[in-house]
Amino acid sequence: MKTQEILEKQKRHLWPNHILYYSTPLPLEKGEGMYVWDVEGNKYLDFFAGILTTSVGHNNPTVNQHIQEQAGKLLHTSTLYP
């Protein structure tokens, strides 16, 4: 899906008060280490990484393995259970 298609779909399906931080948002397709790629195939150094990404990078194989293992056991419960 191309950038314009993604933005149009987002506009159609998200609530009206959903705020985009940029006039031209960057739809990302994948990440690896400290880099991300947009849906057009352009590669960027991720200077806007969040807390987890800053410490382990995008698409970290160890983190991915543990997520997959946990998702196969239990993905979500109520906050009633520890």
Gaussian input, Z-matrix of N, CA and C with variables (Angstrom, degrees):
# hf/3-21g

backbone

0 1
 N
 C     1     B1
 C     2     B2     1     A1
 N     3     B3     2     A2     1     D1
 C     4     B4     3     A3     2     D2
 C     5     B5     4     A4     3     D3
 N     6     B6     5     A5     4     D4
 C     7     B7     6     A6     5     D5
 C     8     B8     7     A7     6     D6
 N     9     B9     8     A8     7     D7
 C    10    B10     9     A9     8     D8
 C    11    B11    10    A10     9     D9
 N    12    B12    11    A11    10    D10
 C    13    B13    12    A12    11    D11
 C    14    B14    13    A13    12    D12
 N    15    B15    14    A14    13    D13
 C    16    B16    15    A15    14    D14
 C    17    B17    16    A16    15    D15
 N    18    B18    17    A17    16    D16
 C    19    B19    18    A18    17    D17
 C    20    B20    19    A19    18    D18
 N    21    B21    20    A20    19    D19
 C    22    B22    21    A21    20    D20
 C    23    B23    22    A22    21    D21
 N    24    B24    23    A23    22    D22
 C    25    B25    24    A24    23    D23
 C    26    B26    25    A25    24    D24
 N    27    B27    26    A26    25    D25
 C    28    B28    27    A27    26    D26
 C    29    B29    28    A28    27    D27
 N    30    B30    29    A29    28    D28
 C    31    B31    30    A30    29    D29
 C    32    B32    31    A31    30    D30
 N    33    B33    32    A32    31    D31
 C    34    B34    33    A33    32    D32
 C    35    B35    34    A34    33    D33
 N    36    B36    35    A35    34    D34
 C    37    B37    36    A36    35    D35
 C    38    B38    37    A37    36    D36
 N    39    B39    38    A38    37    D37
 C    40    B40    39    A39    38    D38
 C    41    B41    40    A40    39    D39
 N    42    B42    41    A41    40    D40
 C    43    B43    42    A42    41    D41
 C    44    B44    43    A43    42    D42
 N    45    B45    44    A44    43    D43
 C    46    B46    45    A45    44    D44
 C    47    B47    46    A46    45    D45
 N    48    B48    47    A47    46    D46
 C    49    B49    48    A48    47    D47
 C    50    B50    49    A49    48    D48
 N    51    B51    50    A50    49    D49
 C    52    B52    51    A51    50    D50
 C    53    B53    52    A52    51    D51
 N    54    B54    53    A53    52    D52
 C    55    B55    54    A54    53    D53
 C    56    B56    55    A55    54    D54
 N    57    B57    56    A56    55    D55
 C    58    B58    57    A57    56    D56
 C    59    B59    58    A58    57    D57
 N    60    B60    59    A59    58    D58
 C    61    B61    60    A60    59    D59
 C    62    B62    61    A61    60    D60
 N    63    B63    62    A62    61    D61
 C    64    B64    63    A63    62    D62
 C    65    B65    64    A64    63    D63
 N    66    B66    65    A65    64    D64
 C    67    B67    66    A66    65    D65
 C    68    B68    67    A67    66    D66
 N    69    B69    68    A68    67    D67
 C    70    B70    69    A69    68    D68
 C    71    B71    70    A70    69    D69
 N    72    B72    71    A71    70    D70
 C    73    B73    72    A72    71    D71
 C    74    B74    73    A73    72    D72
 N    75    B75    74    A74    73    D73
 C    76    B76    75    A75    74    D74
 C    77    B77    76    A76    75    D75
 N    78    B78    77    A77    76    D76
 C    79    B79    78    A78    77    D77
 C    80    B80    79    A79    78    D78
 N    81    B81    80    A80    79    D79
 C    82    B82    81    A81    80    D80
 C    83    B83    82    A82    81    D81
 N    84    B84    83    A83    82    D82
 C    85    B85    84    A84    83    D83
 C    86    B86    85    A85    84    D84
 N    87    B87    86    A86    85    D85
 C    88    B88    87    A87    86    D86
 C    89    B89    88    A88    87    D87
 N    90    B90    89    A89    88    D88
 C    91    B91    90    A90    89    D89
 C    92    B92    91    A91    90    D90
 N    93    B93    92    A92    91    D91
 C    94    B94    93    A93    92    D92
 C    95    B95    94    A94    93    D93
 N    96    B96    95    A95    94    D94
 C    97    B97    96    A96    95    D95
 C    98    B98    97    A97    96    D96
 N    99    B99    98    A98    97    D97
 C   100   B100    99    A99    98    D98
 C   101   B101   100   A100    99    D99
 N   102   B102   101   A101   100   D100
 C   103   B103   102   A102   101   D101
 C   104   B104   103   A103   102   D102
 N   105   B105   104   A104   103   D103
 C   106   B106   105   A105   104   D104
 C   107   B107   106   A106   105   D105
 N   108   B108   107   A107   106   D106
 C   109   B109   108   A108   107   D107
 C   110   B110   109   A109   108   D108
 N   111   B111   110   A110   109   D109
 C   112   B112   111   A111   110   D110
 C   113   B113   112   A112   111   D111
 N   114   B114   113   A113   112   D112
 C   115   B115   114   A114   113   D113
 C   116   B116   115   A115   114   D114
 N   117   B117   116   A116   115   D115
 C   118   B118   117   A117   116   D116
 C   119   B119   118   A118   117   D117
 N   120   B120   119   A119   118   D118
 C   121   B121   120   A120   119   D119
 C   122   B122   121   A121   120   D120
 N   123   B123   122   A122   121   D121
 C   124   B124   123   A123   122   D122
 C   125   B125   124   A124   123   D123
 N   126   B126   125   A125   124   D124
 C   127   B127   126   A126   125   D125
 C   128   B128   127   A127   126   D126
 N   129   B129   128   A128   127   D127
 C   130   B130   129   A129   128   D128
 C   131   B131   130   A130   129   D129
 N   132   B132   131   A131   130   D130
 C   133   B133   132   A132   131   D131
 C   134   B134   133   A133   132   D132
 N   135   B135   134   A134   133   D133
 C   136   B136   135   A135   134   D134
 C   137   B137   136   A136   135   D135
 N   138   B138   137   A137   136   D136
 C   139   B139   138   A138   137   D137
 C   140   B140   139   A139   138   D138
 N   141   B141   140   A140   139   D139
 C   142   B142   141   A141   140   D140
 C   143   B143   142   A142   141   D141
 N   144   B144   143   A143   142   D142
 C   145   B145   144   A144   143   D143
 C   146   B146   145   A145   144   D144
 N   147   B147   146   A146   145   D145
 C   148   B148   147   A147   146   D146
 C   149   B149   148   A148   147   D147
 N   150   B150   149   A149   148   D148
 C   151   B151   150   A150   149   D149
 C   152   B152   151   A151   150   D150
 N   153   B153   152   A152   151   D151
 C   154   B154   153   A153   152   D152
 C   155   B155   154   A154   153   D153
 N   156   B156   155   A155   154   D154
 C   157   B157   156   A156   155   D155
 C   158   B158   157   A157   156   D156
 N   159   B159   158   A158   157   D157
 C   160   B160   159   A159   158   D158
 C   161   B161   160   A160   159   D159
 N   162   B162   161   A161   160   D160
 C   163   B163   162   A162   161   D161
 C   164   B164   163   A163   162   D162
 N   165   B165   164   A164   163   D163
 C   166   B166   165   A165   164   D164
 C   167   B167   166   A166   165   D165
 N   168   B168   167   A167   166   D166
 C   169   B169   168   A168   167   D167
 C   170   B170   169   A169   168   D168
 N   171   B171   170   A170   169   D169
 C   172   B172   171   A171   170   D170
 C   173   B173   172   A172   171   D171
 N   174   B174   173   A173   172   D172
 C   175   B175   174   A174   173   D173
 C   176   B176   175   A175   174   D174
 N   177   B177   176   A176   175   D175
 C   178   B178   177   A177   176   D176
 C   179   B179   178   A178   177   D177
 N   180   B180   179   A179   178   D178
 C   181   B181   180   A180   179   D179
 C   182   B182   181   A181   180   D180
 N   183   B183   182   A182   181   D181
 C   184   B184   183   A183   182   D182
 C   185   B185   184   A184   183   D183
 N   186   B186   185   A185   184   D184
 C   187   B187   186   A186   185   D185
 C   188   B188   187   A187   186   D186
 N   189   B189   188   A188   187   D187
 C   190   B190   189   A189   188   D188
 C   191   B191   190   A190   189   D189
 N   192   B192   191   A191   190   D190
 C   193   B193   192   A192   191   D191
 C   194   B194   193   A193   192   D192
 N   195   B195   194   A194   193   D193
 C   196   B196   195   A195   194   D194
 C   197   B197   196   A196   195   D195
 N   198   B198   197   A197   196   D196
 C   199   B199   198   A198   197   D197
 C   200   B200   199   A199   198   D198
 N   201   B201   200   A200   199   D199
 C   202   B202   201   A201   200   D200
 C   203   B203   202   A202   201   D201
 N   204   B204   203   A203   202   D202
 C   205   B205   204   A204   203   D203
 C   206   B206   205   A205   204   D204
 N   207   B207   206   A206   205   D205
 C   208   B208   207   A207   206   D206
 C   209   B209   208   A208   207   D207
 N   210   B210   209   A209   208   D208
 C   211   B211   210   A210   209   D209
 C   212   B212   211   A211   210   D210
 N   213   B213   212   A212   211   D211
 C   214   B214   213   A213   212   D212
 C   215   B215   214   A214   213   D213
 N   216   B216   215   A215   214   D214
 C   217   B217   216   A216   215   D215
 C   218   B218   217   A217   216   D216
 N   219   B219   218   A218   217   D217
 C   220   B220   219   A219   218   D218
 C   221   B221   220   A220   219   D219
 N   222   B222   221   A221   220   D220
 C   223   B223   222   A222   221   D221
 C   224   B224   223   A223   222   D222
 N   225   B225   224   A224   223   D223
 C   226   B226   225   A225   224   D224
 C   227   B227   226   A226   225   D225
 N   228   B228   227   A227   226   D226
 C   229   B229   228   A228   227   D227
 C   230   B230   229   A229   228   D228
 N   231   B231   230   A230   229   D229
 C   232   B232   231   A231   230   D230
 C   233   B233   232   A232   231   D231
 N   234   B234   233   A233   232   D232
 C   235   B235   234   A234   233   D233
 C   236   B236   235   A235   234   D234
 N   237   B237   236   A236   235   D235
 C   238   B238   237   A237   236   D236
 C   239   B239   238   A238   237   D237
 N   240   B240   239   A239   238   D238
 C   241   B241   240   A240   239   D239
 C   242   B242   241   A241   240   D240
 N   243   B243   242   A242   241   D241
 C   244   B244   243   A243   242   D242
 C   245   B245   244   A244   243   D243

   B1=1.4542
   B2=1.5298
   B3=1.2866
   B4=1.4583
   B5=1.5302
   B6=1.3207
   B7=1.4662
   B8=1.5234
   B9=1.3136
   B10=1.4654
   B11=1.5250
   B12=1.3232
   B13=1.4699
   B14=1.5307
   B15=1.3264
   B16=1.4642
   B17=1.5216
   B18=1.3256
   B19=1.4686
   B20=1.5229
   B21=1.3285
   B22=1.4713
   B23=1.5256
   B24=1.3264
   B25=1.4640
   B26=1.5315
   B27=1.3056
   B28=1.4584
   B29=1.5301
   B30=1.3114
   B31=1.4655
   B32=1.5267
   B33=1.3442
   B34=1.4676
   B35=1.5214
   B36=1.3328
   B37=1.4613
   B38=1.5297
   B39=1.3118
   B40=1.4638
   B41=1.5185
   B42=1.3125
   B43=1.4482
   B44=1.5291
   B45=1.3237
   B46=1.4715
   B47=1.5300
   B48=1.3161
   B49=1.4650
   B50=1.5319
   B51=1.3365
   B52=1.4621
   B53=1.5257
   B54=1.3332
   B55=1.4608
   B56=1.5246
   B57=1.3197
   B58=1.4613
   B59=1.5234
   B60=1.3086
   B61=1.4540
   B62=1.5239
   B63=1.3175
   B64=1.4581
   B65=1.5160
   B66=1.3204
   B67=1.4639
   B68=1.5245
   B69=1.3339
   B70=1.4547
   B71=1.5303
   B72=1.3427
   B73=1.4553
   B74=1.5234
   B75=1.3101
   B76=1.4536
   B77=1.5283
   B78=1.3381
   B79=1.4705
   B80=1.5324
   B81=1.3142
   B82=1.4602
   B83=1.5142
   B84=1.3294
   B85=1.4601
   B86=1.5188
   B87=1.3279
   B88=1.4579
   B89=1.5225
   B90=1.3304
   B91=1.4469
   B92=1.5125
   B93=1.3143
   B94=1.4603
   B95=1.5245
   B96=1.3477
   B97=1.4590
   B98=1.5089
   B99=1.3308
   B100=1.4637
   B101=1.5272
   B102=1.3362
   B103=1.4596
   B104=1.5188
   B105=1.3384
   B106=1.4584
   B107=1.5202
   B108=1.3371
   B109=1.4581
   B110=1.5112
   B111=1.3316
   B112=1.4610
   B113=1.5290
   B114=1.3245
   B115=1.4635
   B116=1.5298
   B117=1.3190
   B118=1.4596
   B119=1.5296
   B120=1.3513
   B121=1.4547
   B122=1.5178
   B123=1.3367
   B124=1.4618
   B125=1.5225
   B126=1.3374
   B127=1.4685
   B128=1.5317
   B129=1.3555
   B130=1.4600
   B131=1.5207
   B132=1.3153
   B133=1.4531
   B134=1.5209
   B135=1.3442
   B136=1.4623
   B137=1.5240
   B138=1.3151
   B139=1.4648
   B140=1.5229
   B141=1.3376
   B142=1.4578
   B143=1.5259
   B144=1.3181
   B145=1.4634
   B146=1.5251
   B147=1.3298
   B148=1.4522
   B149=1.5229
   B150=1.3139
   B151=1.4653
   B152=1.5268
   B153=1.3164
   B154=1.4607
   B155=1.5199
   B156=1.3241
   B157=1.4580
   B158=1.5277
   B159=1.3132
   B160=1.4593
   B161=1.5177
   B162=1.3243
   B163=1.4681
   B164=1.5238
   B165=1.3299
   B166=1.4775
   B167=1.5268
   B168=1.3094
   B169=1.4553
   B170=1.5235
   B171=1.3131
   B172=1.4640
   B173=1.5212
   B174=1.3229
   B175=1.4619
   B176=1.5281
   B177=1.3260
   B178=1.4656
   B179=1.5328
   B180=1.3336
   B181=1.4706
   B182=1.5387
   B183=1.3218
   B184=1.4675
   B185=1.5248
   B186=1.3236
   B187=1.4659
   B188=1.5260
   B189=1.3357
   B190=1.4653
   B191=1.5303
   B192=1.3247
   B193=1.4649
   B194=1.5254
   B195=1.3314
   B196=1.4657
   B197=1.5348
   B198=1.3145
   B199=1.4730
   B200=1.5237
   B201=1.3287
   B202=1.4665
   B203=1.5238
   B204=1.3341
   B205=1.4694
   B206=1.5243
   B207=1.3301
   B208=1.4587
   B209=1.5236
   B210=1.3263
   B211=1.4646
   B212=1.5259
   B213=1.3294
   B214=1.4531
   B215=1.5136
   B216=1.3203
   B217=1.4739
   B218=1.5231
   B219=1.3163
   B220=1.4685
   B221=1.5186
   B222=1.3150
   B223=1.4533
   B224=1.5304
   B225=1.3423
   B226=1.4645
   B227=1.5169
   B228=1.3052
   B229=1.4711
   B230=1.5110
   B231=1.3068
   B232=1.4528
   B233=1.5155
   B234=1.3054
   B235=1.4659
   B236=1.5241
   B237=1.3388
   B238=1.4665
   B239=1.5258
   B240=1.3369
   B241=1.4479
   B242=1.5158
   B243=1.3508
   B244=1.4665
   B245=1.5148
   A1=107.72
   A2=116.90
   A3=122.75
   A4=110.98
   A5=116.02
   A6=122.86
   A7=112.26
   A8=117.87
   A9=120.71
   A10=111.68
   A11=117.81
   A12=121.24
   A13=110.65
   A14=116.11
   A15=120.88
   A16=110.66
   A17=117.01
   A18=120.55
   A19=111.73
   A20=117.39
   A21=120.76
   A22=110.90
   A23=116.91
   A24=121.13
   A25=110.25
   A26=116.88
   A27=121.29
   A28=110.36
   A29=116.38
   A30=121.24
   A31=111.35
   A32=117.06
   A33=121.31
   A34=113.01
   A35=117.21
   A36=119.67
   A37=116.36
   A38=118.03
   A39=118.99
   A40=110.68
   A41=116.00
   A42=121.34
   A43=110.02
   A44=117.06
   A45=121.35
   A46=114.60
   A47=117.65
   A48=118.42
   A49=112.24
   A50=117.34
   A51=120.49
   A52=108.29
   A53=115.58
   A54=120.28
   A55=110.54
   A56=116.32
   A57=121.56
   A58=106.53
   A59=116.48
   A60=120.64
   A61=113.19
   A62=117.56
   A63=121.14
   A64=110.03
   A65=116.75
   A66=119.74
   A67=110.14
   A68=117.18
   A69=122.16
   A70=107.99
   A71=118.22
   A72=121.02
   A73=112.15
   A74=115.86
   A75=122.44
   A76=109.65
   A77=119.08
   A78=120.80
   A79=110.20
   A80=116.39
   A81=120.99
   A82=111.13
   A83=115.72
   A84=121.59
   A85=112.15
   A86=117.37
   A87=119.54
   A88=109.84
   A89=114.48
   A90=120.73
   A91=110.16
   A92=115.54
   A93=120.84
   A94=107.62
   A95=114.70
   A96=118.63
   A97=110.69
   A98=116.37
   A99=120.59
   A100=113.18
   A101=116.82
   A102=121.27
   A103=112.07
   A104=115.21
   A105=122.66
   A106=108.04
   A107=115.82
   A108=122.58
   A109=108.61
   A110=116.58
   A111=119.22
   A112=109.52
   A113=115.88
   A114=120.70
   A115=112.44
   A116=116.89
   A117=121.03
   A118=111.24
   A119=117.46
   A120=121.52
   A121=115.30
   A122=118.06
   A123=121.17
   A124=110.63
   A125=117.00
   A126=123.63
   A127=109.49
   A128=115.84
   A129=121.63
   A130=110.17
   A131=116.68
   A132=122.01
   A133=106.24
   A134=118.14
   A135=122.03
   A136=111.13
   A137=115.78
   A138=121.27
   A139=111.95
   A140=117.63
   A141=121.71
   A142=111.20
   A143=116.79
   A144=121.82
   A145=111.47
   A146=115.49
   A147=121.09
   A148=110.84
   A149=116.12
   A150=122.37
   A151=111.79
   A152=118.34
   A153=121.04
   A154=111.49
   A155=116.79
   A156=120.15
   A157=111.26
   A158=117.45
   A159=120.60
   A160=111.35
   A161=117.21
   A162=119.68
   A163=114.13
   A164=119.31
   A165=120.17
   A166=113.93
   A167=118.92
   A168=121.83
   A169=112.00
   A170=114.78
   A171=121.03
   A172=109.13
   A173=115.87
   A174=122.47
   A175=112.74
   A176=116.02
   A177=121.98
   A178=108.92
   A179=118.50
   A180=121.26
   A181=113.54
   A182=118.04
   A183=120.96
   A184=110.88
   A185=116.33
   A186=120.68
   A187=109.64
   A188=117.24
   A189=120.77
   A190=111.76
   A191=116.67
   A192=120.66
   A193=110.83
   A194=116.99
   A195=120.05
   A196=111.97
   A197=116.72
   A198=119.80
   A199=110.25
   A200=117.03
   A201=120.83
   A202=111.20
   A203=116.68
   A204=120.21
   A205=110.79
   A206=117.09
   A207=120.37
   A208=111.36
   A209=117.78
   A210=120.98
   A211=110.79
   A212=117.41
   A213=121.06
   A214=112.95
   A215=117.65
   A216=122.21
   A217=111.59
   A218=115.37
   A219=120.71
   A220=107.57
   A221=116.15
   A222=119.82
   A223=112.36
   A224=116.93
   A225=119.51
   A226=109.90
   A227=115.81
   A228=121.48
   A229=108.29
   A230=116.33
   A231=122.31
   A232=109.52
   A233=116.26
   A234=120.38
   A235=111.52
   A236=117.33
   A237=121.17
   A238=111.53
   A239=117.52
   A240=121.74
   A241=111.48
   A242=116.98
   A243=118.82
   A244=111.91
   D1=135.79
   D2=-178.61
   D3=-86.29
   D4=164.18
   D5=-175.72
   D6=-51.84
   D7=-51.92
   D8=-176.18
   D9=-62.59
   D10=-38.61
   D11=177.72
   D12=-62.43
   D13=-42.54
   D14=179.87
   D15=-63.44
   D16=-45.58
   D17=-179.62
   D18=-64.36
   D19=-39.11
   D20=177.68
   D21=-65.81
   D22=-41.97
   D23=178.52
   D24=-64.52
   D25=-42.06
   D26=177.97
   D27=-60.00
   D28=-43.30
   D29=-179.64
   D30=-64.92
   D31=-37.77
   D32=-179.68
   D33=-70.38
   D34=-36.33
   D35=-168.15
   D36=-107.54
   D37=-13.12
   D38=179.42
   D39=-98.12
   D40=157.82
   D41=-177.23
   D42=-62.94
   D43=152.08
   D44=-173.66
   D45=-61.34
   D46=-28.70
   D47=-177.39
   D48=-89.39
   D49=9.85
   D50=175.63
   D51=-65.45
   D52=124.80
   D53=-173.82
   D54=-102.60
   D55=129.31
   D56=169.33
   D57=-97.07
   D58=137.30
   D59=-176.20
   D60=-78.60
   D61=-14.40
   D62=-177.21
   D63=-128.56
   D64=150.02
   D65=177.15
   D66=-69.55
   D67=-28.32
   D68=175.57
   D69=-124.87
   D70=86.18
   D71=-177.94
   D72=-66.33
   D73=160.22
   D74=-176.30
   D75=-111.80
   D76=98.63
   D77=177.89
   D78=-69.98
   D79=116.04
   D80=-178.26
   D81=-91.86
   D82=144.54
   D83=-179.97
   D84=-106.26
   D85=-39.90
   D86=-177.43
   D87=-155.79
   D88=166.44
   D89=176.10
   D90=-143.94
   D91=151.80
   D92=176.88
   D93=-152.35
   D94=122.75
   D95=-178.27
   D96=61.29
   D97=-122.10
   D98=-178.49
   D99=-99.24
   D100=10.87
   D101=-177.00
   D102=-116.34
   D103=152.61
   D104=172.08
   D105=-130.69
   D106=155.08
   D107=176.98
   D108=-122.18
   D109=139.23
   D110=175.44
   D111=-86.42
   D112=175.34
   D113=-176.21
   D114=-68.43
   D115=-12.63
   D116=177.55
   D117=-91.62
   D118=-2.85
   D119=178.14
   D120=93.31
   D121=4.28
   D122=178.50
   D123=-78.22
   D124=138.41
   D125=-177.53
   D126=-100.80
   D127=136.14
   D128=-179.08
   D129=-132.27
   D130=144.66
   D131=168.18
   D132=-77.40
   D133=125.33
   D134=-173.17
   D135=-82.03
   D136=93.34
   D137=175.40
   D138=-86.52
   D139=0.62
   D140=-175.51
   D141=-117.06
   D142=23.50
   D143=-175.79
   D144=-61.95
   D145=149.65
   D146=177.28
   D147=-86.29
   D148=-172.85
   D149=-174.56
   D150=-57.87
   D151=-50.91
   D152=-177.93
   D153=-68.63
   D154=-43.91
   D155=-177.58
   D156=-63.33
   D157=-36.62
   D158=179.07
   D159=-61.85
   D160=-35.35
   D161=-175.83
   D162=-89.03
   D163=-30.55
   D164=-176.19
   D165=-122.35
   D166=-10.47
   D167=-178.72
   D168=83.22
   D169=171.48
   D170=177.30
   D171=-80.78
   D172=143.03
   D173=171.10
   D174=57.08
   D175=41.96
   D176=-179.71
   D177=-69.12
   D178=122.70
   D179=-175.06
   D180=-58.97
   D181=-39.38
   D182=-179.69
   D183=-66.72
   D184=-46.09
   D185=179.21
   D186=-63.85
   D187=-43.99
   D188=178.98
   D189=-58.43
   D190=-42.26
   D191=179.86
   D192=-60.60
   D193=-45.46
   D194=-178.99
   D195=-68.40
   D196=-36.08
   D197=176.47
   D198=-63.63
   D199=-44.98
   D200=179.72
   D201=-62.55
   D202=-41.94
   D203=178.33
   D204=-61.78
   D205=-46.40
   D206=-178.95
   D207=-67.31
   D208=-40.22
   D209=179.93
   D210=-62.04
   D211=-28.87
   D212=177.70
   D213=-76.24
   D214=-15.50
   D215=179.92
   D216=-99.98
   D217=-55.10
   D218=-175.40
   D219=-162.66
   D220=120.79
   D221=-175.09
   D222=-96.30
   D223=-34.70
   D224=-176.41
   D225=-154.50
   D226=142.02
   D227=170.43
   D228=-137.87
   D229=175.06
   D230=175.18
   D231=-72.50
   D232=158.69
   D233=174.89
   D234=-71.20
   D235=-1.80
   D236=176.33
   D237=-71.82
   D238=-19.96
   D239=-175.74
   D240=-112.75
   D241=134.53
   D242=176.43
   D243=-74.25

